[in-house]
């Protein structure tokens, strides 16, 4: 019997919430759990956390040093009789401490993250995600599974402006309350708020510009160069998928390795298309690096660098896709395009991805075992994915409506019995 993740996470009574995604998602989670009669505690670490839990009981602010957090959390767990911890991203400094401690104490942790299967899902997985995921990577495990029926996902109504607003809001109050949380340890390189804000809005401006200037490339990739290029979707420069779960010191290192291998081993009439990550649009640009390497390798007419073209269209028109460990690899498999993984990914296994070297991938990228992929995808969705969004439709909407209905029925029954 395969348990659905949305059912599994609701079996406990005493919950502790650590850091959530930027915005009010964890506040909604806390309110939802309370409607089910659960006891909920929340620990804040910075002003961004603090301001998104405006009115809620059982809130605690951790203002100490990170080296003292393990003992603080251990005491908190025992004193409050915590049964389970929810958090967003197991790579954050405080969360890594929490995960390691809970392994020792045999207390389950559920990790929220962006969806493995996008755009209709977010991830909720027990004890770790991505490179720390406990998902089996043995093809035989998935082949032995019965067919799993996955209902058609509901629209998630993702609102990009809401995400932008939440990020700006979070970082503003993180700075504003820095005096109150003087020892806060951020998970990524610290950027002063004003320069960060400038780069964020620069990305929005670039999005508008690229949408206009790159139209000509989309026509090229869907006609003349269709099935003649390999797609390389780039990841965010400081994404933990790169900094923790890969061998690369930088995105530039990955780009260079791919281009050098392509120059030595690809067929003469093939091309490379690098696609920039939308979240990195205002912070990083690889044009100079790609141009420099192209000139060194004699690939000036063979390499394209784009930003805002429609990703599924690019995937469908490609020969194959090369990723470090991006979830774009799963999208590529969905569209039946061969994938070569250069880092560590949950879907990197025989039958799904190319298992040979990158040098050999250019000549014969192979085929995908469709039956294996369907079983793998269905299992991942059922056991780790929630149909919803951090910045759109709440994933537990169905349970909230059911809870309201039950309360209404209970109230009506009590009135009838008076």
C-alpha positions in Angstrom: 0.0 0.0 0.0 1.5 3.3 -1.1 0.6 6.2 1.3 -0.1 9.6 -0.3 2.1 12.3 1.2 -0.8 14.6 2.0 -2.3 11.9 4.2 1.0 10.9 5.8 1.9 14.3 7.0 -1.4 14.8 8.8 -1.2 11.8 11.2 0.6 13.7 14.0 -0.7 15.9 16.8 2.2 18.3 17.8 3.9 20.1 15.0 6.9 22.5 15.0 7.4 24.8 12.0 10.8 26.2 11.3 11.6 28.5 8.3 9.1 28.4 5.4 9.2 29.9 1.9 9.2 33.6 1.7 5.7 34.9 2.3 2.7 33.7 4.3 2.6 30.0 3.1 3.7 28.6 6.5 1.2 30.9 8.3 -1.5 29.3 6.2 -0.1 25.8 7.0 -0.2 26.6 10.7 -3.8 27.9 10.6 -4.8 24.8 8.5 -3.3 22.4 11.1 -5.1 24.2 13.9 -8.4 23.8 12.1 -7.7 20.0 12.3 -7.2 20.2 16.0 -3.4 20.0 15.9 -1.1 21.8 18.3 1.4 24.0 16.3 4.6 25.8 17.3 6.7 28.1 15.3 10.3 29.3 15.6 11.4 32.5 13.9 15.0 33.2 13.0 14.8 36.7 11.3 12.5 39.6 10.7 11.2 38.1 7.5 10.0 35.1 9.5 8.6 37.2 12.3 6.5 39.5 10.1 4.8 36.6 8.3 3.3 35.2 11.5 1.5 38.4 12.6 -1.1 36.9 15.0 -0.4 33.4 16.2 0.1 31.6 19.6 3.1 29.5 20.4 5.6 31.6 18.5 9.2 31.6 19.6 12.1 33.8 18.3 15.5 32.2 18.2 18.0 35.1 18.6 21.0 33.1 19.7 24.1 32.0 17.8 23.9 29.1 15.4 26.3 27.0 17.3 23.9 27.0 20.2 20.8 26.1 18.1 21.1 22.3 18.4 20.9 22.3 22.2 18.0 24.9 22.1 16.1 22.8 19.6 16.6 19.6 21.6 15.3 21.2 24.7 12.4 22.7 22.7 11.4 19.3 21.2 11.4 17.6 24.6 9.7 20.4 26.6 6.9 20.8 24.0 6.5 17.1 23.2 7.1 17.8 19.4 6.2 14.8 17.2 7.2 16.2 13.8 9.0 19.2 12.2 8.0 21.0 9.0 10.5 23.2 7.2 11.3 24.6 3.7 14.7 23.6 2.2 16.9 21.2 4.1 20.0 23.1 3.0 19.5 26.1 5.3 22.0 26.3 8.2 19.4 25.9 11.0 17.6 23.2 9.0 20.7 21.1 8.5 21.2 21.1 12.3 17.5 20.2 12.8 17.7 17.3 10.3 20.8 15.8 11.9 19.4 16.2 15.4 16.0 14.6 14.4 17.8 11.6 12.9 19.4 11.0 16.3 16.1 11.4 18.1 14.1 9.4 15.5 11.7 12.4 15.0 10.3 12.7 11.4 11.0 15.9 9.4 9.0 16.9 6.4 10.7 19.2 3.9 8.9 21.5 1.5 10.6 22.6 -1.7 9.8 23.7 -5.2 8.1 20.8 -7.1 10.0 17.9 -8.6 7.2 17.8 -11.1 6.3 21.2 -12.3 4.3 23.4 -12.8 1.4 21.9 -10.9 3.1 20.6 -7.8 5.3 21.5 -4.9 7.4 19.0 -3.0 6.8 17.7 0.5 9.1 14.8 1.3 10.1 13.0 4.5 13.6 13.5 5.9 15.3 15.1 2.9 15.0 16.3 -0.7 17.1 16.3 -3.9 20.5 14.8 -3.3 19.4 13.8 0.2 16.2 12.2 -0.9 15.4 8.7 0.1 13.6 7.9 -3.1 14.8 4.6 -4.5 17.1 4.8 -7.6 16.8 1.2 -8.5 14.7 0.8 -11.8 13.5 -2.6 -10.7 11.8 -1.1 -7.7 9.6 1.1 -9.9 9.0 -1.7 -12.5 7.6 -3.9 -9.7 5.0 -1.4 -8.6 1.4 -1.7 -9.6 0.0 1.0 -11.8 -0.7 4.2 -9.8 -3.6 6.3 -11.0 -2.8 10.0 -10.6 -5.8 12.4 -10.9 -5.5 15.3 -13.3 -3.9 18.2 -11.3 -5.9 21.3 -10.7 -4.7 24.7 -11.9 -2.4 26.2 -9.2 -3.0 29.9 -10.2 0.7 30.8 -9.6 1.1 34.5 -9.3 4.6 35.8 -10.2 3.9 39.2 -8.8 2.9 37.7 -5.5 6.2 35.9 -5.4 8.2 39.0 -6.1 6.2 41.0 -3.5 6.9 38.3 -0.9 10.6 38.3 -1.6 10.8 42.1 -1.4 8.7 42.1 1.8 10.8 39.3 3.4 14.2 40.9 2.8 13.0 44.3 3.8 12.0 43.1 7.2 15.0 40.8 7.5 17.1 44.0 7.3 14.7 46.1 9.4 14.9 43.6 12.3 18.6 42.7 12.0 19.2 44.4 15.3 16.7 42.1 16.9 18.2 38.9 15.3 21.9 39.9 15.3 23.3 36.4 15.0 21.1 35.2 12.1 23.0 33.0 9.7 21.7 33.2 6.1 21.8 30.1 3.8 23.4 32.0 0.9 25.9 34.8 0.3 24.7 38.0 2.0 23.6 40.9 -0.3 22.8 44.3 1.1 19.1 45.0 0.6 19.2 47.9 -1.8 21.7 46.3 -4.3 19.7 43.1 -4.1 16.5 45.0 -4.8 18.1 46.8 -7.7 19.2 43.4 -9.3 15.8 41.9 -8.7 14.0 44.7 -10.5 16.7 44.7 -13.2 15.7 41.1 -13.8 12.0 42.2 -14.4 13.2 44.8 -16.9 15.3 42.3 -18.7 12.4 39.9 -18.9 10.4 42.4 -20.9 13.4 43.2 -23.2 14.2 39.5 -23.8 10.6 38.7 -24.6 10.8 41.1 -27.5 14.4 40.5 -28.8 14.4 36.7 -28.6 11.3 36.0 -30.8 13.4 35.4 -33.8 15.2 32.5 -32.0 12.0 30.7 -31.2 11.1 30.6 -34.9 14.6 29.3 -35.7 14.5 26.5 -33.1 11.0 25.4 -34.3 11.9 25.3 -38.0 15.4 25.3 -39.4 17.2 24.0 -36.3 14.5 21.7 -35.0 16.1 18.4 -33.8 19.5 19.8 -34.6 20.4 21.2 -31.2 21.1 20.1 -27.6 19.4 22.1 -24.9 21.4 23.1 -21.7 19.1 24.7 -19.1 21.3 26.6 -16.6 20.5 26.6 -12.9 20.7 29.5 -10.4 24.3 30.3 -9.7 24.1 29.8 -5.9 21.5 27.0 -5.9 22.3 24.3 -3.4 21.8 21.8 -6.3 25.0 23.3 -7.6 26.9 24.2 -4.4 26.1 21.0 -2.5 24.8 18.3 -4.9 27.2 18.7 -7.8 31.0 18.7 -8.5 31.0 22.1 -10.0 32.4 25.2 -8.3 30.4 27.4 -10.6 28.0 27.5 -13.5 30.9 28.6 -15.6 32.7 25.4 -14.9 29.7 23.4 -16.1 29.3 25.5 -19.3 33.0 25.1 -20.1 32.9 21.3 -19.7 29.8 20.9 -21.9 31.3 23.1 -24.6 34.7 21.4 -24.6 33.0 18.0 -24.9 30.7 19.2 -27.6 33.5 20.6 -29.7 35.4 17.3 -29.6 32.6 14.8 -30.0 29.5 16.3 -31.6 28.4 15.9 -35.2 29.2 18.9 -37.5 25.5 19.9 -38.1 24.5 20.0 -34.4 24.2 23.1 -32.2 24.2 24.1 -28.5 21.4 26.2 -26.9 22.1 27.5 -23.4 19.0 28.8 -21.6 19.4 31.1 -18.6 17.5 30.5 -15.4 14.7 33.1 -15.0 15.4 33.6 -11.3 19.0 34.5 -12.1 18.1 37.0 -14.8 19.0 40.1 -12.8 22.0 38.7 -11.0 24.1 36.9 -13.5 24.9 36.9 -17.3 27.1 34.3 -19.0 27.3 35.9 -22.4 31.0 37.0 -22.0 32.0 33.6 -20.7 30.1 31.7 -23.4 31.6 34.0 -26.1 35.1 33.6 -24.8 34.9 29.8 -24.7 33.2 29.7 -28.1 36.0 31.6 -29.7 38.7 29.4 -28.1 36.9 26.3 -29.4 35.8 27.6 -32.8 32.1 27.3 -31.9 31.1 30.9 -32.7 28.4 29.8 -35.1 27.3 26.8 -33.1 26.2 28.2 -29.7 23.1 30.1 -28.7 22.5 31.8 -25.4 18.8 32.6 -24.6 16.8 33.8 -21.6 13.1 33.8 -21.9 12.0 31.4 -24.6 9.2 28.9 -23.9 11.0 26.0 -22.1 8.7 23.2 -23.2 9.0 24.3 -26.8 12.8 24.3 -26.6 12.7 20.8 -25.0 10.4 19.3 -27.6 12.6 20.6 -30.5 15.9 19.4 -29.0 17.9 16.2 -29.7 18.5 15.9 -26.0 19.0 17.8 -22.8 22.0 18.2 -20.5 21.5 19.2 -16.9 23.5 19.3 -13.7 20.6 18.0 -11.8 17.7 20.4 -12.6 14.1 19.3 -12.5 14.0 20.3 -16.1 15.5 16.9 -16.7 12.1 15.4 -15.5 10.3 17.7 -17.9 12.5 16.5 -20.7 11.8 12.9 -19.9 8.1 13.7 -19.9 8.5 15.1 -23.5 10.5 11.9 -24.4 13.8 13.8 -24.9 17.0 11.9 -23.8 18.7 13.4 -20.7 22.3 13.4 -19.5 22.7 14.3 -15.8 26.1 15.8 -14.7 25.3 16.0 -11.0 23.1 14.0 -8.6 19.4 13.8 -9.4 16.5 11.6 -8.1 15.7 10.5 -11.7 19.2 9.6 -12.8 19.0 5.8 -13.3 19.3 3.2 -16.0 16.3 3.3 -18.3 15.5 6.9 -17.7 18.7 8.9 -18.3 21.9 8.3 -20.4 24.4 6.4 -18.2 27.4 6.8 -20.4 29.9 9.7 -20.6 29.0 13.1 -21.9 31.4 12.6 -24.8 29.3 9.6 -26.0 25.9 11.4 -25.4 26.4 13.7 -28.4 26.6 10.8 -30.9 23.9 8.5 -29.5 21.8 9.8 -26.6 19.7 6.7 -26.4 16.0 6.1 -25.7 13.8 6.3 -22.6 11.9 3.4 -21.1 8.4 5.0 -21.2 6.8 2.4 -18.9 9.5 2.9 -16.3 9.2 6.7 -16.5 5.4 6.6 -16.1 5.7 4.4 -13.0 8.5 6.5 -11.6 6.7 9.8 -12.2 3.4 8.4 -10.6 5.2 7.2 -7.5 7.1 10.5 -7.1 3.8 12.5 -7.4 1.9 10.3 -5.0 4.6 10.1 -2.3 6.3 13.5 -2.5 4.2 16.0 -4.4 1.3 18.3 -3.5 -0.9 19.8 -6.2 -0.7 23.5 -5.4 1.7 26.5 -5.1 3.5 28.6 -2.5 2.2 31.6 -4.3 -1.1 30.4 -5.7 -3.7 27.8 -4.8 -3.1 26.4 -1.3 -2.4 22.6 -1.6 -4.6 21.6 1.3 -7.6 23.4 0.0 -9.6 20.2 -0.3 -8.9 19.3 3.4 -9.9 22.8 4.5 -13.3 22.5 2.7 -13.9 19.0 4.1 -13.1 20.3 7.6 -15.5 23.2 7.2 -18.2 20.9 5.9 -17.8 18.5 8.9 -18.0 21.4 11.4 -21.1 22.7 9.6 -22.7 19.2 9.8 -21.7 18.9 13.5 -23.2 22.4 14.3 -26.4 21.6 12.4 -26.7 18.3 14.2 -26.3 19.9 17.6 -29.0 22.5 16.7 -31.4 19.7 15.8 -30.8 17.9 19.1 -31.6 20.9 21.2 
